[in-house]
Amino acid sequence: MAYIINNAGLWRPSDQRRPWYAKAWLLLPAAKNQAVIEFGSGAGEFARRLKARFGNLTCLDISPVYIRQLSQSGYKAIAADFNRP
């Protein structure tokens, strides 16, 4: 089992079988090699699947912990808070 660091800096198991991942996957277009933006990327669990399918992925998250973690893993990651103007 793989583990990831959560927003609080604690280790937790990575779970690729989360039910909302399967539902979200069905909503995506079938075309590959498109630019995709993931809002609320978190630790990048779903981002791994998105990057494998679409290639050009930008991850957005409010957490500096996750942005740093995503950037260190090779993702284009941007800190964004859409709750503020």
Sequence and secondary structure as in RCSB ss.txt:
>XXXX:A:sequence
MAYIINNAGLWRPSDQRRPWYAKAWLLLPAAKNQAVIEFGSGAGEFARRLKARFGNLTCLDISPVYIRQLSQSGY
KAIAADFNRP
>XXXX:A:secstr
  EEE TTS EEE  TT HHHHHHHHHS S  S EEEEES TTSHHHHHHHHHHSEEEEEES HHHHHHHHHTT 
EEEE  TT  
